[in-house]
Amino acid sequence: MAHVLSSRSLELAQTLVRMNTVSANSNLELIHFVRDHLAGLGVRSRLTYNADKTKANLFATLGAGRASGVILSGHTDTVPWDGQDWSVDPLSAMVQDWPQDAPGGNGEVERAEPRLYGRGTADMKSFIAIALANAERFLESSSPFAVHFAFSYDEEVGCFGVRELIADMKERGVKPVACIVGEPTYMVPAIAHKGVYRYRCCVRGKEAHSSLTPHSVNAIEMAARLVGKVRDMAEGFESNELRYSGFDVPFSTASVGQFHGGIADNVVPRDAEFRYEFRNLPTADAAQMQKEVLAYAARAEPAMKKIAPDAGFSFETICEVPSFLGSANDPITRLAQRLSDEPRTTLVAFGTEAGIFKVAGIPTVVCGPGSILQAHQPDEFVTLEQLARCELFLQRLASTTVIG
């Protein structure tokens, strides 16, 4: 008989979704809500803040005194919905059946599928809410393992918060045995994802009247040469890189996402900038990719500086999210398969905090409710069936005696 989602888990998921924690905003309303909920159960939370104290991570241990246990990791921020065509309020957290009286292929009405709608329902407040709803179960469990909540800020803009959380955890000597990142994988354990490395390139040239181009350095044209280099690299990955079976795109990718420059048609532009990214396979070296771009720019600069000594390129790192590579044989993967009743594993195209936990020496798997196909989209949703599966997964974790 299928597990039925508890009203408490649904209520908490709706409560968290109704909090506007778009990355540009503070997440403290949500963090303080979780902190206060846990305090009511006698659990102390540790908060680590960003520089201006407008955002915080939360780390809490349920079952203090037990052997180090499993981290349940989730990010509290969401992407914005500006300009998206939503049919519901993104903060409504409404439950609605779908389809509604939709005829099936045989003329009968298809079975309605209850869904929870709103920004962050799939990515990934529902996972946090279900973990919180089962906090008392974790505390009362006879399992020899503790459960750690690790809820971060600014994942969507570069996985910035979790680095502070892990550094603080290490400084205090907390040594979890494993980590489950609850990103949406349709409750199928994911054992790998690509890295995400983004950079901003600013080009300084020398302006002039467009009739005097030999006396100028055209920033747009020089930037375009680097854009071409990034494109050449992308084509090289597609043509030459060894395939990694299981990814939607089984090779590394490179692309330019933004380009700005120029003030008028008859003015040689002094300034230009563009942003680009690499999404590297776990077997590819993203640092070497960026070095190749830097070397190309360095070769172009001498000719620019002959005309204008201050001309050249400068680079800024926007984010560096490492790829993640686990294994179907890892004990935490086998545990996630048992908890989810899933014999399969999968690979995911999107980045998560899993690679950062893995780099920190913590065996990790990605497994959570919902689909990435709904994340970041208008009318984002997660089915209540997926939430019920997640709840059963976590309830089974509470009684786990062996990891592996």
Phi, psi and omega in degrees: 000133184294143176291139179256129181300134179288150178296330181293317179297316179296318180299316180291323177299317179296320180299314182291321180296327181286352175271126182278098180243038170309144188306332179288346182257172172287151174252011190292331177301314181290314181300316180292326176298313179297314179304314183291323177298314180292324178300325178296341177260005180084017181256128177271139178251148176249125181254136171238135193251161168284179188299321183260013174062026178266349180221155181211151164268158174231132174231128180217145178249124177254113185103040179303139181099342175279172175300149179307139189239214188258132173280135166255111189253134175209150176260145186264347182271159177231166172279159178285173178235015180304131176080356179274150185265084179271143174265351177229164175294124181301341179254014184285328184053043182275148174257130183214141177283145176214132358282159177261108180053040179271128181292137176275181184296335181261013179088351178273161179283129179292155178296127179294142181241104181296135181230146171260121184257149173141159179293126180094359180296316177271326189232087350213042185291333181297321178298315179300316183297318182291323174300316181294320180297335181256014181302317181296324177297319178297321181292322185272355184295150174268007179299145177284354185254142171281164171239133180249130171268129178228098185245123194247167173250159171058036172291319187293341183250012176142012180056047184278317186295320185297334178295320177293320180298314181293320179299318179293320179299316179294320181299328181269002176077019177282126184231081178296154180274340182192172181218137171245116176267120189273035176292159186289110177236014184062031180061025172255122182301128179256134187245005177196150167208163179285162171275162177229114182235118183238143183221156174243128178248125175252133181245126175252123177245214176218122183284158176194165170299141186293351174277352184239044185301329179297342179267008187234171168235114185277108184296322180296315181296321179291322176297321181298328177296320178289323176300318176299323178297315179299319179295319177300320179296318179300316179294326177295318177300315183294324183277324195242339187286141175298133182289147175245098185299138178114335175276146175305315173247105192276026175215165178293155179230158175219142180202156175256128184256333181217150176211131180221143177171156175089151178234339181196158182295329185256020175239120174296124188289135177277327187232146173206155174210154175211160179239141182216164180218156168243137170242100189264143170300155176302339180266001182252156186258101181293326179298320178293326177299313180293323177300325180294322177293316180298320180295322178296317179296319181297325179289333181276339188292321184304318179295326178292317185287340175298328180269320182218108185303333181268005178285154177155193184244145170227150186231145177229134176278124177272309175202152176224099181253112186293151174295165180234133176220106173257209181207148175296342181267354179296140178305322181291329176292315179297322177297313181299324177295318178295315183295329183262358185056039182242114175286342184273162161234169181216169170244149180237150183278335187273158178276152177217182176279359185300319180297328181288319175297319181296316177300328179283001176090017182252115177303135192221150171221153177252124181200118181200171186279151176091179184238143176295342178295336177267339182294142177070005185260161168300146180055043175306140180209165168222141180283150178293335175297319178293321178295322177296320177297320179294319180298316178297320176305311184287327177293323175292323177300322182300332181256012181291133176249344180226132175258112182132000000 
